[in-house]
Amino acid sequence: MIHRRTWGDRLFDAANYIGLTMLGIATLFPFLNMLAVSLNHPLDTLRGGIYLWPREFTWTNYYYTFGDERLYGATMRSVIRTVLATALGIAVTAMIAYALSRREFIFRKSFNFLFVLTLYLNAGLIPVYLLIKEIGLMNNFAVYILPGLVAVFNVMIMRSYFQQLPEGVVESAKIDGANDYQVLFRIIMPMSMPVVATIMLFIAVGNWNSWFDNYLYASRSDHLSLLQFELQKVLMQSIAEVISPHDHPDAARALNQSPESIRAAMTIVVTLPILLIYPFLQKYFVKGITIAAMKE
């Protein structure tokens, strides 16, 4: 039987299309506006009125942002940090989630409770700082990796996904002689690409955007400085140059800068890598979140 569409159905679809279109515009406009500001002349930006297209096109803001040679080393360190933290984070998260998803693990409920409890209770900034200092991670590259290696939220999502996989798959593999590591990394993980890609994106974005740990634990070590932290220094420098341009060596450059334009250029620089990666993970991201949420 063919369902005939009524006026109510058409009205509902039209409202959906209009609502989604407005949501898309509201989501896309801030990024396009930031891109236009970053490509507009700094002094012209101060006049306002920049929306979706630069009024006086220029690359000046990007030249200023990347004028500091330290940014290139900081970029490489940020990339290394993101890759290492993502790879290790996925592996450790998967192992914990797999253990918590197994019914034969007798302490499963107790560990689940303790993990969830950490979502609501936090020691605070000062105890964490003292702990990092006591275990010797200050001014050490490992401070970017180890403290944030496991996120309980990611563990819960991956555990929920593992629980909805067929139990017979694991039993068959163990009958064939596979141990738990082989079951996890050769069978469970390939079957769980949606949730793996989802967690991978969470970890990668979090590490790529992180700068506060650099400020707290390694701000005195230039060889450990990350891109986000160096860009913040560039922004602070541009503000100082605008406030007192004649106190800086390059007074002419200082008189032609706008902190708003520099901030826009920095936003585009740090956002673009994630925007380039996200389309390749989008289908896995949506499916992983949906299935894990349904299982919960």
Residue frames relative to the residue before (quaternion, step in Angstrom):
aa qw qx qy qz dx dy dz
M 1.0000 0.0000 0.0000 0.0000 0.00 0.00 0.00
I 0.3081 -0.7639 0.5443 0.1594 3.57 -0.74 1.08
H 0.3354 -0.7460 0.5442 0.1865 3.52 -0.78 1.07
R 0.2779 -0.7620 0.5651 0.1510 3.56 -0.74 1.08
R 0.4158 -0.7247 0.5021 0.2232 3.50 -0.81 1.09
T 0.2775 -0.7640 0.5651 0.1414 3.54 -0.85 0.99
W 0.6789 -0.4553 0.3688 0.4425 3.54 -1.32 0.07
G 0.6099 0.5568 -0.3481 0.4437 3.57 1.11 -0.63
D 0.6371 0.5201 -0.3229 0.4683 3.58 1.05 -0.80
R 0.6719 0.4940 -0.2995 0.4635 3.56 0.92 -0.92
L 0.6440 0.5201 -0.3195 0.4611 3.56 1.01 -0.80
F 0.6412 0.5213 -0.3183 0.4645 3.55 1.03 -0.83
D 0.6560 0.5019 -0.3094 0.4713 3.60 0.95 -0.87
A 0.6500 0.5178 -0.3219 0.4537 3.58 0.94 -0.85
A 0.6486 0.5084 -0.3165 0.4697 3.57 0.98 -0.83
N 0.6319 0.5278 -0.3318 0.4605 3.58 1.04 -0.76
Y 0.6666 0.5041 -0.3018 0.4587 3.57 0.89 -0.96
I 0.6647 0.4988 -0.3077 0.4634 3.57 0.91 -0.89
G 0.6666 0.5102 -0.3014 0.4523 3.57 0.93 -0.91
L 0.6794 0.4817 -0.2927 0.4698 3.58 0.93 -0.90
T 0.6214 0.5366 -0.3392 0.4592 3.57 1.09 -0.72
M 0.6665 0.4910 -0.2982 0.4752 3.58 0.93 -0.87
L 0.6344 0.5219 -0.3245 0.4689 3.58 1.05 -0.77
G 0.6470 0.5192 -0.3154 0.4608 3.58 1.00 -0.84
I 0.6528 0.5060 -0.3115 0.4698 3.57 0.98 -0.86
A 0.6632 0.5072 -0.3018 0.4602 3.58 0.95 -0.90
T 0.6659 0.4940 -0.2998 0.4719 3.58 1.10 -0.67
L 0.7314 0.4519 -0.2327 0.4547 3.56 0.94 -0.93
F 0.5913 0.6289 -0.3697 0.3437 3.59 1.02 -0.74
P 0.6668 0.5054 -0.3465 0.4242 3.68 0.75 -0.85
F 0.6595 0.5004 -0.3191 0.4613 3.59 0.99 -0.79
L 0.6655 0.4901 -0.3094 0.4703 3.60 0.92 -0.86
N 0.6315 0.5229 -0.3300 0.4678 3.57 1.05 -0.73
M 0.6472 0.5096 -0.3139 0.4721 3.58 1.00 -0.82
L 0.6353 0.5221 -0.3219 0.4693 3.58 1.03 -0.76
A 0.6519 0.5115 -0.3117 0.4650 3.59 0.96 -0.86
V 0.6588 0.5024 -0.3118 0.4652 3.60 0.95 -0.85
S 0.6635 0.5153 -0.3100 0.4452 3.58 0.99 -0.82
L 0.7234 0.4041 -0.2328 0.5091 3.59 1.17 -0.53
N 0.5873 0.5659 -0.3692 0.4456 3.58 1.27 0.15
H 0.6037 -0.5638 0.4108 0.3860 3.57 -1.14 0.60
P 0.5523 -0.6654 0.3822 0.3257 3.62 -0.78 0.99
L 0.6959 0.4669 -0.2963 0.4583 3.59 0.85 -0.86
D 0.6313 0.5145 -0.3356 0.4735 3.58 1.09 -0.65
T 0.5932 0.5823 -0.3594 0.4240 3.60 1.11 -0.64
L 0.6075 0.5822 -0.3477 0.4136 3.57 1.09 -0.71
R 0.6004 0.5656 -0.3563 0.4389 3.59 1.19 -0.43
G 0.4062 -0.7124 0.4726 0.3227 3.58 1.21 -0.49
G 0.6461 0.5627 -0.3703 0.3590 3.54 -1.29 -0.15
I 0.4877 0.6230 -0.4624 0.4002 3.62 1.19 0.39
Y 0.0734 -0.8251 0.5601 0.0032 3.57 -0.69 1.08
L 0.8425 -0.0830 0.0936 0.5240 3.61 0.05 -1.24
W 0.7755 0.2494 -0.1306 0.5652 3.59 1.22 -0.21
P 0.4720 -0.6797 0.4706 0.3062 3.64 -0.87 0.83
R 0.4222 -0.7169 0.5004 0.2395 3.57 -0.97 0.87
E 0.7700 0.0842 -0.0433 0.6310 3.59 1.11 -0.76
F 0.2576 -0.8212 0.4916 0.1328 3.54 0.07 1.35
T 0.1956 0.7600 -0.6037 0.1403 3.55 -1.05 0.88
W 0.3711 -0.7016 0.5610 0.2352 3.55 -1.29 0.48
T 0.3083 0.8090 -0.4659 0.1828 3.58 1.31 0.10
N 0.6635 0.5286 -0.3159 0.4249 3.58 0.89 -0.91
Y 0.6786 0.4662 -0.2894 0.4882 3.58 1.03 -0.76
Y 0.6000 0.5389 -0.3604 0.4687 3.60 1.09 -0.63
Y 0.6596 0.5003 -0.3034 0.4718 3.56 0.98 -0.85
T 0.6607 0.5274 -0.3110 0.4342 3.57 0.91 -0.95
F 0.7750 0.3165 -0.1647 0.5216 3.58 0.92 -0.91
G 0.3839 0.7369 -0.4768 0.2869 3.57 1.22 0.37
D 0.6466 0.4880 -0.3086 0.4986 3.56 1.22 -0.44
E 0.4130 -0.7451 0.4702 0.2307 3.58 -0.59 1.15
R 0.5610 0.6174 -0.3916 0.3883 3.59 1.17 -0.45
L 0.5598 0.6274 -0.3871 0.3783 3.59 1.17 -0.46
Y 0.6375 0.5481 -0.3432 0.4188 3.58 1.04 -0.69
G 0.6630 0.4727 -0.2989 0.4977 3.57 1.00 -0.80
A 0.6370 0.5299 -0.3226 0.4576 3.57 1.05 -0.80
T 0.6246 0.5370 -0.3357 0.4569 3.58 1.05 -0.75
M 0.6553 0.5077 -0.3119 0.4644 3.58 0.94 -0.87
R 0.6602 0.4969 -0.3120 0.4689 3.59 0.97 -0.80
S 0.6311 0.5230 -0.3341 0.4654 3.59 1.05 -0.70
V 0.6391 0.5155 -0.3209 0.4721 3.58 1.02 -0.79
I 0.6579 0.5008 -0.3096 0.4696 3.59 0.91 -0.93
R 0.6440 0.5214 -0.3234 0.4570 3.57 0.94 -0.87
T 0.6785 0.5048 -0.2984 0.4425 3.58 0.85 -0.97
V 0.6679 0.4999 -0.3005 0.4623 3.58 0.93 -0.90
L 0.6895 0.4772 -0.2880 0.4626 3.60 0.83 -0.97
A 0.6802 0.4908 -0.2971 0.4562 3.58 0.86 -0.96
T 0.6545 0.5092 -0.3193 0.4587 3.59 1.01 -0.74
A 0.6754 0.4935 -0.2997 0.4587 3.59 0.88 -0.93
L 0.7040 0.4404 -0.2699 0.4874 3.59 0.84 -0.95
G 0.6393 0.5407 -0.3295 0.4362 3.58 0.99 -0.77
I 0.6431 0.5107 -0.3178 0.4738 3.58 0.99 -0.81
A 0.6687 0.5092 -0.3066 0.4467 3.58 0.88 -0.95
V 0.7030 0.4569 -0.2764 0.4698 3.61 0.80 -1.00
T 0.6413 0.5256 -0.3225 0.4566 3.58 0.96 -0.85
A 0.6579 0.5129 -0.3082 0.4573 3.57 0.96 -0.86
M 0.6598 0.5067 -0.3205 0.4530 3.60 0.93 -0.82
I 0.6621 0.4865 -0.3110 0.4777 3.60 0.94 -0.83
A 0.6682 0.5069 -0.3035 0.4521 3.57 0.89 -0.93
Y 0.6352 0.5286 -0.3308 0.4557 3.58 1.02 -0.78
A 0.6545 0.5054 -0.3168 0.4646 3.59 0.94 -0.87
L 0.6947 0.4768 -0.2804 0.4598 3.60 0.92 -0.88
S 0.6676 0.5069 -0.3045 0.4524 3.59 1.19 -0.41
R 0.6114 0.5741 -0.3456 0.4209 3.59 1.26 -0.31
R 0.4325 -0.7223 0.4821 0.2426 3.58 -0.75 1.06
E 0.6516 0.5312 -0.3302 0.4293 3.61 1.08 -0.59
F 0.5427 0.5841 -0.4124 0.4407 3.60 1.25 -0.11
I 0.3248 -0.8201 0.4362 0.1779 3.57 -0.13 1.31
F 0.7130 0.4153 -0.2590 0.5021 3.61 1.14 -0.50
R 0.2655 0.8147 -0.4852 0.1743 3.56 1.26 0.34
K 0.7001 0.4723 -0.2816 0.4556 3.60 0.77 -0.97
S 0.6444 0.5266 -0.3225 0.4510 3.58 0.99 -0.82
F 0.6897 0.4618 -0.2863 0.4786 3.57 0.91 -0.89
N 0.5945 0.5501 -0.3623 0.4612 3.59 1.07 -0.65
F 0.6559 0.5112 -0.3056 0.4637 3.57 0.95 -0.88
L 0.6758 0.4936 -0.2993 0.4583 3.59 0.90 -0.91
F 0.6430 0.5164 -0.3260 0.4623 3.58 1.00 -0.77
V 0.6786 0.4833 -0.2952 0.4677 3.58 0.87 -0.92
L 0.6008 0.5835 -0.3541 0.4162 3.58 1.08 -0.72
T 0.6446 0.5326 -0.3256 0.4413 3.59 1.05 -0.70
L 0.5618 0.5859 -0.3987 0.4268 3.60 1.20 -0.24
Y 0.7475 0.3873 -0.1985 0.5018 3.58 1.17 -0.58
L 0.7502 0.3087 -0.1826 0.5555 3.59 1.18 -0.52
N 0.0059 0.7960 -0.6032 0.0499 3.54 -0.91 0.98
A 0.5018 -0.6786 0.4456 0.2984 3.59 -0.91 0.89
G 0.4997 -0.6458 0.4420 0.3713 3.58 1.07 -0.67
L 0.6986 -0.5171 0.3156 0.3807 3.53 -1.29 0.39
I 0.6914 0.5036 -0.3018 0.4210 3.60 0.80 -0.97
P 0.6671 0.4732 -0.3318 0.4701 3.68 0.82 -0.79
V 0.6399 0.5138 -0.3377 0.4610 3.60 0.99 -0.74
Y 0.6351 0.5259 -0.3254 0.4627 3.59 0.99 -0.82
L 0.6712 0.4937 -0.2977 0.4660 3.57 0.91 -0.90
L 0.6304 0.5262 -0.3312 0.4648 3.58 1.08 -0.73
I 0.6444 0.5164 -0.3187 0.4653 3.59 0.93 -0.90
K 0.6639 0.4998 -0.2990 0.4690 3.57 0.98 -0.85
E 0.6744 0.5211 -0.2994 0.4290 3.59 0.93 -0.90
I 0.7392 0.4030 -0.2376 0.4845 3.61 0.97 -0.76
G 0.5736 -0.6726 0.3405 0.3204 3.58 1.28 0.31
L 0.4594 0.6959 -0.4455 0.3260 3.58 1.08 0.59
M 0.4410 0.6853 -0.4720 0.3364 3.60 1.23 -0.01
N 0.8411 0.0527 -0.0835 0.5318 3.58 -0.99 0.93
N 0.5428 0.5578 -0.4108 0.4748 3.52 1.03 0.95
F 0.5237 -0.6613 0.4288 0.3233 3.60 -0.84 0.92
A 0.5838 0.6032 -0.3651 0.4024 3.59 1.15 -0.57
V 0.5576 0.6153 -0.3959 0.3921 3.60 1.19 -0.39
Y 0.6222 0.5286 -0.3359 0.4697 3.58 1.24 -0.36
I 0.7336 0.4383 -0.2154 0.4726 3.59 1.16 -0.57
L 0.7599 0.4620 -0.2410 0.3885 3.57 0.55 -1.21
P 0.6888 0.4969 -0.3380 0.4054 3.69 0.67 -0.87
G 0.7805 0.3115 -0.1747 0.5132 3.59 1.04 -0.67
L 0.2790 0.8124 -0.4808 0.1761 3.56 1.23 0.40
V 0.7873 0.2014 -0.0971 0.5746 3.59 1.03 -0.76
A 0.0750 -0.7607 0.6440 0.0307 3.55 -0.91 1.00
V 0.4661 -0.7174 0.4400 0.2728 3.56 -0.61 1.15
F 0.6086 0.5592 -0.3589 0.4337 3.60 0.99 -0.75
N 0.6621 0.4955 -0.3004 0.4752 3.59 0.97 -0.86
V 0.6253 0.5409 -0.3317 0.4543 3.58 1.02 -0.79
M 0.6685 0.5095 -0.3037 0.4486 3.58 0.91 -0.91
I 0.6394 0.5164 -0.3258 0.4673 3.60 0.99 -0.81
M 0.7038 0.4610 -0.2787 0.4631 3.58 0.82 -0.98
R 0.6160 0.5428 -0.3444 0.4553 3.60 1.02 -0.73
S 0.6518 0.5185 -0.3098 0.4586 3.59 0.95 -0.89
Y 0.6499 0.5064 -0.3161 0.4704 3.58 1.02 -0.78
F 0.6529 0.5187 -0.3174 0.4516 3.59 0.92 -0.88
Q 0.6482 0.5503 -0.3224 0.4160 3.58 1.00 -0.79
Q 0.7070 0.4549 -0.2833 0.4615 3.61 1.07 -0.55
L 0.4891 0.6384 -0.4451 0.3939 3.62 1.28 0.11
P 0.6066 -0.5781 0.3915 0.3802 3.63 -1.08 0.62
E 0.4589 -0.7025 0.4771 0.2615 3.57 -0.81 1.01
G 0.6020 0.6019 -0.3507 0.3903 3.57 1.11 -0.67
V 0.5727 0.5936 -0.3831 0.4159 3.59 1.13 -0.56
V 0.6835 0.4721 -0.2838 0.4790 3.57 0.89 -0.94
E 0.6600 0.5167 -0.3137 0.4462 3.59 0.91 -0.89
S 0.6484 0.5166 -0.3211 0.4578 3.59 0.97 -0.82
A 0.6556 0.5143 -0.3128 0.4559 3.57 0.96 -0.86
K 0.6780 0.4824 -0.3016 0.4654 3.59 0.96 -0.80
I 0.5923 0.5469 -0.3625 0.4676 3.59 1.12 -0.57
D 0.6846 0.4709 -0.2700 0.4865 3.57 1.10 -0.74
G 0.6436 -0.5737 0.3107 0.4001 3.59 1.24 0.12
A 0.4663 0.6806 -0.4572 0.3322 3.63 1.19 0.13
N 0.3472 -0.7107 0.5659 0.2327 3.55 -1.07 0.74
D 0.7380 -0.4362 0.2709 0.4378 3.59 -1.28 0.09
Y 0.6338 0.5270 -0.3412 0.4518 3.60 1.01 -0.73
Q 0.6606 0.4933 -0.3043 0.4772 3.58 0.97 -0.83
V 0.6277 0.5265 -0.3371 0.4639 3.58 1.00 -0.77
L 0.6889 0.4957 -0.2891 0.4429 3.57 0.86 -0.96
F 0.8054 0.3508 -0.1694 0.4467 3.57 0.58 -1.17
R 0.7347 0.4038 -0.2461 0.4865 3.62 1.13 -0.45
I 0.7745 0.3091 -0.1636 0.5271 3.59 1.17 -0.52
I 0.7413 0.4287 -0.2446 0.4548 3.57 0.60 -1.15
M 0.6862 0.4982 -0.2963 0.4394 3.60 0.80 -0.98
P 0.6740 0.4682 -0.3302 0.4664 3.67 0.81 -0.78
M 0.6614 0.4919 -0.3086 0.4747 3.60 1.12 -0.58
S 0.7332 0.4257 -0.2061 0.4886 3.58 1.26 -0.40
M 0.1728 0.8365 -0.5069 0.1159 3.59 1.09 0.63
P 0.6093 0.5521 -0.3887 0.4158 3.67 0.93 -0.61
V 0.7243 0.4107 -0.2612 0.4884 3.59 0.80 -0.94
V 0.5984 0.5531 -0.3668 0.4488 3.62 1.07 -0.61
A 0.6672 0.4879 -0.2969 0.4781 3.59 0.94 -0.88
T 0.6225 0.5471 -0.3351 0.4482 3.58 1.05 -0.74
I 0.6955 0.4526 -0.2694 0.4887 3.57 0.82 -1.00
M 0.6043 0.5617 -0.3510 0.4428 3.57 1.04 -0.73
L 0.6637 0.4963 -0.2996 0.4728 3.56 0.97 -0.86
F 0.6211 0.5415 -0.3371 0.4553 3.59 0.97 -0.83
I 0.7068 0.4672 -0.2685 0.4584 3.57 0.79 -1.07
A 0.6689 0.5152 -0.3100 0.4372 3.58 0.88 -0.92
V 0.6687 0.4890 -0.3061 0.4690 3.59 0.89 -0.90
G 0.6544 0.5273 -0.3173 0.4394 3.58 0.91 -0.87
N 0.7074 0.4465 -0.2654 0.4793 3.59 0.93 -0.86
W 0.6334 0.5304 -0.3378 0.4509 3.58 1.02 -0.71
N 0.7372 0.4173 -0.2299 0.4791 3.60 0.98 -0.82
S 0.5297 0.6726 -0.4024 0.3243 3.59 1.20 -0.31
W 0.0453 0.7916 -0.6081 0.0380 3.57 -1.03 0.82
F 0.5793 0.6320 -0.3771 0.3503 3.59 1.14 -0.59
D 0.6366 0.5138 -0.3399 0.4639 3.61 1.01 -0.69
N 0.5909 0.5442 -0.3525 0.4799 3.58 1.15 -0.61
Y 0.6671 0.5077 -0.2885 0.4626 3.57 0.96 -0.91
L 0.7191 0.4616 -0.2553 0.4524 3.59 0.92 -0.90
Y 0.8418 0.2827 -0.0829 0.4523 3.54 0.71 -1.12
A 0.8223 0.1822 -0.0796 0.5332 3.63 1.09 -0.41
S 0.2997 0.7952 -0.4900 0.1943 3.60 1.13 0.48
R 0.6726 0.4929 -0.2990 0.4639 3.61 1.18 -0.45
S 0.6672 0.4730 -0.2927 0.4954 3.59 1.25 -0.15
D 0.2976 -0.7873 0.5152 0.1617 3.57 -0.26 1.26
H 0.6526 0.5267 -0.3218 0.4394 3.59 1.09 -0.64
L 0.6937 0.4194 -0.2783 0.5151 3.61 1.29 -0.06
S 0.4337 0.7269 -0.4444 0.2934 3.58 1.28 -0.03
L 0.2815 -0.7779 0.5474 0.1263 3.56 -0.96 0.96
L 0.7184 -0.4747 0.2994 0.4111 3.55 -1.29 0.39
Q 0.6757 0.5076 -0.3149 0.4320 3.58 0.80 -0.96
F 0.6633 0.5059 -0.3009 0.4622 3.56 1.00 -0.85
E 0.6607 0.4966 -0.3060 0.4724 3.58 0.98 -0.81
L 0.6356 0.5162 -0.3333 0.4675 3.58 1.02 -0.71
Q 0.6119 0.5338 -0.3490 0.4677 3.56 1.07 -0.65
K 0.6284 0.5231 -0.3307 0.4714 3.57 1.04 -0.74
V 0.6310 0.5300 -0.3305 0.4601 3.58 1.00 -0.82
L 0.6552 0.5072 -0.3133 0.4641 3.58 0.96 -0.86
M 0.6568 0.5016 -0.3139 0.4673 3.60 0.91 -0.86
Q 0.6384 0.5248 -0.3201 0.4633 3.56 1.06 -0.77
S 0.6549 0.5123 -0.3189 0.4550 3.59 0.95 -0.82
I 0.6299 0.5195 -0.3324 0.4720 3.58 1.07 -0.74
A 0.6586 0.5085 -0.3081 0.4612 3.58 0.96 -0.88
E 0.6554 0.5191 -0.3125 0.4508 3.58 1.01 -0.79
V 0.6472 0.5081 -0.3183 0.4708 3.56 1.07 -0.72
I 0.6598 0.5165 -0.3072 0.4512 3.59 1.00 -0.84
S 0.8033 0.0023 0.0256 0.5951 3.58 0.92 -0.90
P 0.1215 -0.8592 0.4927 0.0650 3.60 0.43 1.19
H 0.6819 0.5158 -0.3064 0.4185 3.60 0.99 -0.76
D 0.5917 0.5639 -0.3689 0.4425 3.59 1.28 -0.12
H 0.6683 0.4816 -0.2931 0.4853 3.59 1.29 -0.11
P 0.6356 -0.5748 0.3514 0.3770 3.59 -1.07 0.70
D 0.7667 0.2940 -0.1567 0.5488 3.58 0.88 -0.94
A 0.1182 -0.8399 0.5276 0.0467 3.57 0.34 1.27
A 0.6223 0.5532 -0.3507 0.4286 3.59 1.01 -0.75
R 0.6628 0.4884 -0.3082 0.4767 3.58 0.96 -0.83
A 0.6425 0.5430 -0.3262 0.4313 3.57 0.98 -0.83
L 0.6694 0.5073 -0.2993 0.4527 3.58 1.04 -0.76
N 0.7224 0.4053 -0.2384 0.5070 3.59 1.23 -0.28
Q 0.5752 0.5828 -0.3823 0.4281 3.58 1.12 0.60
S 0.1249 -0.7608 0.6331 0.0692 3.50 -1.29 0.54
P 0.4595 -0.6932 0.4724 0.2918 3.64 -0.66 1.00
E 0.6123 0.5554 -0.3559 0.4359 3.58 1.04 -0.69
S 0.6704 0.4895 -0.2964 0.4723 3.59 0.97 -0.84
I 0.6441 0.5133 -0.3204 0.4680 3.58 1.00 -0.82
R 0.6363 0.5291 -0.3208 0.4607 3.57 1.01 -0.84
A 0.6491 0.5131 -0.3143 0.4654 3.60 0.99 -0.82
A 0.6561 0.5044 -0.3146 0.4650 3.59 0.93 -0.87
M 0.6477 0.5151 -0.3180 0.4626 3.59 0.98 -0.82
T 0.6309 0.5381 -0.3317 0.4498 3.58 1.00 -0.80
I 0.6571 0.4979 -0.3070 0.4754 3.58 0.94 -0.85
V 0.6456 0.5417 -0.3244 0.4296 3.60 0.94 -0.91
V 0.7495 0.4013 -0.2332 0.4720 3.61 0.81 -0.94
T 0.6679 0.5082 -0.3055 0.4498 3.60 1.17 -0.46
L 0.5994 0.6350 -0.3558 0.3331 3.57 1.01 -0.82
P 0.6534 0.5121 -0.3534 0.4313 3.69 0.81 -0.77
I 0.6625 0.4880 -0.3126 0.4746 3.60 0.97 -0.80
L 0.6401 0.5237 -0.3294 0.4556 3.59 1.00 -0.75
L 0.6551 0.5065 -0.3146 0.4640 3.59 1.07 -0.66
I 0.6870 0.4760 -0.2778 0.4736 3.60 1.09 -0.69
Y 0.6177 0.6257 -0.3460 0.3275 3.57 0.94 -0.92
P 0.6438 0.5368 -0.3652 0.4049 3.70 0.80 -0.78
F 0.6579 0.5127 -0.3167 0.4517 3.60 1.08 -0.65
L 0.7405 0.3843 -0.2146 0.5079 3.59 1.20 -0.48
Q 0.4252 0.7584 -0.4391 0.2266 3.58 1.25 -0.23
K 0.6892 0.4864 -0.3099 0.4387 3.60 0.77 -0.96
Y 0.6508 0.4883 -0.3131 0.4899 3.58 1.06 -0.74
F 0.6222 0.5679 -0.3353 0.4217 3.57 1.01 -0.86
V 0.6936 0.4725 -0.2774 0.4676 3.59 0.78 -1.02
K 0.6826 0.4871 -0.2951 0.4580 3.59 0.87 -0.94
G 0.6585 0.5245 -0.3195 0.4350 3.59 0.94 -0.86
I 0.6704 0.4871 -0.2980 0.4738 3.58 0.89 -0.89
T 0.6638 0.5287 -0.3064 0.4313 3.59 0.93 -0.92
I 0.6967 0.4682 -0.2845 0.4632 3.58 0.82 -0.99
A 0.6553 0.5074 -0.3229 0.4569 3.58 0.93 -0.85
A 0.6597 0.5061 -0.3103 0.4608 3.59 0.95 -0.81
M 0.6404 0.5201 -0.3217 0.4646 3.59 1.00 -0.81
K 0.6491 0.5216 -0.3181 0.4532 3.58 1.00 -0.81
E 0.6264 0.5334 -0.3431 0.4532 3.55 1.04 -0.78
